[in-house]
Amino acid sequence: MGKYILNRDTSKIELHFEKADYMNLSDAQKKEIKSAFLFSRQAGAWVSRSINNHYRALKVAESLGLSDGGKVGERLSYAEELDRKSEKAEARADRMEGYAVNAGKRAESLQASFNEHRKDWSWLTQPIIAGHAGSQAFARHKNKVMARYERGLEEYKKSDYFKERAATARGTADQVKLGDKVYLSKKMKECNKMLKMYQDHIVKYEEALHKVQQGKKLTNRSGDLLTTDYIELRIADLLDKYEYEQDKFNFLEDCMNELGGVQFSKDNIKVGFIVKMRSSGRCEIVSAGPLNVTYKILEGGATGMCLTESYAAIVEILAVKEAAKIVNPFQTGEILCKCRPGDGSIYKAYQIIKTTKTGVKIQEIAVKNEIPIAGQFISDKATQKKVVKSKYCEWVGVYEDDWQLHKYEQKTATPDNVKAV
């Protein structure tokens, strides 16, 4: 019937066959093609919607009985790929700006009649007299003018929409994101993730190839027997993808280095530091992990809110102020409770069976009539919990499934709650 090829220049699968062959396909087959491909007049072929993962596109091609035409063209470097996207975005921005101008002109034309008439107050306020021929003719004319005015409003909306599209495309064309450390950091993390995944897959396929060469029979998830040719083809494909991701990572790393690199990390950012974040202003660091920091906003309408971003989002250190050391406030034998937010009633209770400098070991106990029963354990499992300080307030304690556990305070008898004898 025809063939399918991998165009390395575009990183897409192309289906090549005659129009007569397409017309002879069933409606179901045509639907399958349209679900995974778009027809390109420039290429004269059906081009896959996918770019990197072609599993679905290849399945469709094989189901149609197309032969494998191999690969054509040369794979672009990531820098060349960005340049091509930039050129297309530039052209798209020009088109969108043209559409916006044309929509604005149509809007002005449609609203010109009303803008002229509204200068005459009598035209706006003239009453419509039922049954009067002249008055009815005026009403029809006024309705037409108002209808054109409303269509003009729609054209202005279209103009604004195209302007937004143009601005987005212009940003892509100018590659403004390559000047954003946070964006580059995020993309580099994604590249590292993909590189590790490809490494793992390559190792597994190489191990499988060795086993098959030794005479062992292996099958895939579908139960098909794996051959050396198939495994070698998969390894070559994975190596190609690995090379692409490595090229992409190197390009992004060069862009990051041109911006001065990421100046902050876990080594020079500590909990308690006051820093300036790129989008949140003055903030306090409440957690510093290997890759990201969690911070509390200290100014503006979002004061008190905690967010997490990469170290690349830190602009500068405003104050070196390490957080106060947390002191364990609990003792062995004390009871901690989960309290319902509505009425403060006790939901669950735990008894501390061991304490350390930084935490406690707790075990669940029974609760009867809102009173925890010390020593009556209903679970054989004891859980170690770390004593922490809340990100949002000065509360210090332990959490259980995101619930704060509060120390149980036994109520003492008073004249008001003691029954008369």
HELIX and SHEET records of a PDB file:
HELIX    1   1 LYS A   19  MET A   23  1                                   5    
HELIX    2   2 ASP A   27  ALA A   36  1                                  10    
HELIX    3   3 TYR A   55  SER A   63  1                                   9    
HELIX    4   4 TYR A   78  HIS A  117  1                                  40    
HELIX    5   5 TRP A  121  THR A  125  1                                   5    
HELIX    6   6 ALA A  133  ASP A  174  1                                  42    
HELIX    7   7 VAL A  176  GLY A  179  5                                   4    
HELIX    8   8 LYS A  181  GLN A  213  1                                  33    
HELIX    9   9 THR A  228  GLU A  258  1                                  31    
HELIX   10  10 TYR A  311  ALA A  313  5                                   3    
SHEET    1   A 5 PHE A  37  SER A  40  0                                        
SHEET    2   A 5 ALA A  45  SER A  48 -1                                        
SHEET    3   A 5 LYS A  12  PHE A  17 -1                                        
SHEET    4   A 5 GLY A   2  ASN A   7 -1                                        
SHEET    5   A 5 SER A  67  VAL A  72  1                                        
SHEET    1   B 5 CYS A 306  SER A 310  0                                        
SHEET    2   B 5 ASN A 292  ILE A 297 -1                                        
SHEET    3   B 5 GLY A 281  ALA A 288 -1                                        
SHEET    4   B 5 ILE A 274  MET A 277 -1                                        
SHEET    5   B 5 ILE A 314  ALA A 319 -1                                        
SHEET    1   C 7 ILE A 371  LYS A 386  0                                        
SHEET    2   C 7 GLY A 359  LYS A 368 -1                                        
SHEET    3   C 7 ILE A 346  THR A 355 -1                                        
SHEET    4   C 7 ILE A 335  CYS A 339 -1                                        
SHEET    5   C 7 TRP A 403  LYS A 407 -1                                        
SHEET    6   C 7 VAL A 396  GLU A 400 -1                                        
SHEET    7   C 7 VAL A 388  LYS A 389 -1                                        
END                                                                             
